[in-house]
């Protein structure tokens, strides 16, 4: 139940609860946390990281909503059993991304160029979803 | 009972023709750690004095834990339930740390001996030292002890971290987080240090020229504000009428940089309809939000 897996950057423009959510998900994907394992309590994590307990609570609530963790009343937060299937999907996706990146890198693109291309595509995809929604 | 520990509406105050508060609206949610930000002279201390009942605003309302702070009859009830740390940390010059604690304790029936000893210990306060001989940082810690140990439901702190070195600052911030997490205390603190506000606040208000110009959940503000960089094949002709949420547009050649305060997806969509070939999105820090608004105001 250590808080050492988590480290937020307070002065970043990325919302802190999203940073925390990403780190929990990342820990699950890498296997640092697995199904059934307990997360630190809201109070402990807030004290260890010196951050707002309501923000930690929000991250935990959202993670519960996404099915990554289970909040057991009075007992704490646990990594959900259902993440096992999700981990398999992300492991497969990792292979797809890996081969795509290897091909891009071998065509001479730099790390930054690849990152920007990916981010640009994601931004366009999101805008497309929104305008698609309006046309329906 | 309202969900706000502090609520002010259209609060106004002038001193000899100088406007200190110009219609200040504030809503501090129960249980939040609320960072009250602004430049020196923006109206932070005047607001806190009004909440303490130390000055009479010209108009408007101010409620603390549901009680009107402008009604002198509520003074004692408010002080029993609210701990204040003021900017002026003079205290009683002839007392020692131990003496001022013993002097303060009987005024508060809910005095928390456990918190008193915890803070004496954690803050390493020298019990037998006379108050004028304490460093500025030690005085800040002592004020905080006296405010917290009365069993306050709400803390109103004016620059509580004034004079603290980085190690002491971290200790005090951690104690405030603990108070919030374990006791559910609402903490309202003013500061012009963005870093400490970002570290522990979940809600903020930026006050400038006596008005609150930005307020809300800090994470929601960070999610709403984005910087977009759009590259066009050819620059759109004439003046573009941007959709809602565009705060500032800067153009350099075929690149346009946009600061958005909301509606990011709508703006991306619009940029793309002008044949924007690339749209990059960057997060915006609290510092950028602060400077953007305080500069424009």
Boltz contact constraints between the chains, C-beta under 6 A:
constraints:
  - contact:
      token1: [A, 10]
      token2: [B, 198]
      max_distance: 6.0
  - contact:
      token1: [A, 10]
      token2: [B, 199]
      max_distance: 6.0
  - contact:
      token1: [A, 11]
      token2: [B, 198]
      max_distance: 6.0
  - contact:
      token1: [A, 11]
      token2: [B, 285]
      max_distance: 6.0
  - contact:
      token1: [A, 13]
      token2: [B, 222]
      max_distance: 6.0
  - contact:
      token1: [A, 13]
      token2: [B, 283]
      max_distance: 6.0
  - contact:
      token1: [A, 13]
      token2: [B, 284]
      max_distance: 6.0
  - contact:
      token1: [A, 13]
      token2: [B, 285]
      max_distance: 6.0
  - contact:
      token1: [A, 14]
      token2: [B, 283]
      max_distance: 6.0
  - contact:
      token1: [A, 15]
      token2: [B, 219]
      max_distance: 6.0
  - contact:
      token1: [A, 15]
      token2: [B, 222]
      max_distance: 6.0
  - contact:
      token1: [A, 15]
      token2: [B, 223]
      max_distance: 6.0
  - contact:
      token1: [A, 16]
      token2: [B, 219]
      max_distance: 6.0
  - contact:
      token1: [A, 17]
      token2: [B, 219]
      max_distance: 6.0
  - contact:
      token1: [A, 43]
      token2: [B, 181]
      max_distance: 6.0
  - contact:
      token1: [A, 46]
      token2: [B, 177]
      max_distance: 6.0
  - contact:
      token1: [A, 46]
      token2: [B, 181]
      max_distance: 6.0
  - contact:
      token1: [A, 47]
      token2: [B, 177]
      max_distance: 6.0
  - contact:
      token1: [A, 47]
      token2: [B, 178]
      max_distance: 6.0
  - contact:
      token1: [A, 50]
      token2: [B, 173]
      max_distance: 6.0
  - contact:
      token1: [A, 50]
      token2: [B, 174]
      max_distance: 6.0
  - contact:
      token1: [A, 50]
      token2: [B, 177]
      max_distance: 6.0
  - contact:
      token1: [A, 52]
      token2: [B, 33]
      max_distance: 6.0
  - contact:
      token1: [A, 52]
      token2: [B, 200]
      max_distance: 6.0
  - contact:
      token1: [A, 52]
      token2: [B, 202]
      max_distance: 6.0
  - contact:
      token1: [A, 53]
      token2: [B, 180]
      max_distance: 6.0
  - contact:
      token1: [A, 53]
      token2: [B, 181]
      max_distance: 6.0
  - contact:
      token1: [A, 54]
      token2: [B, 202]
      max_distance: 6.0
  - contact:
      token1: [A, 55]
      token2: [B, 202]
      max_distance: 6.0
  - contact:
      token1: [A, 120]
      token2: [B, 278]
      max_distance: 6.0
  - contact:
      token1: [A, 123]
      token2: [B, 268]
      max_distance: 6.0
  - contact:
      token1: [A, 123]
      token2: [B, 279]
      max_distance: 6.0
  - contact:
      token1: [A, 123]
      token2: [B, 281]
      max_distance: 6.0
  - contact:
      token1: [A, 127]
      token2: [B, 265]
      max_distance: 6.0
  - contact:
      token1: [A, 127]
      token2: [B, 268]
      max_distance: 6.0
  - contact:
      token1: [A, 127]
      token2: [B, 269]
      max_distance: 6.0
  - contact:
      token1: [A, 127]
      token2: [B, 272]
      max_distance: 6.0
  - contact:
      token1: [A, 130]
      token2: [B, 265]
      max_distance: 6.0
  - contact:
      token1: [A, 131]
      token2: [B, 269]
      max_distance: 6.0
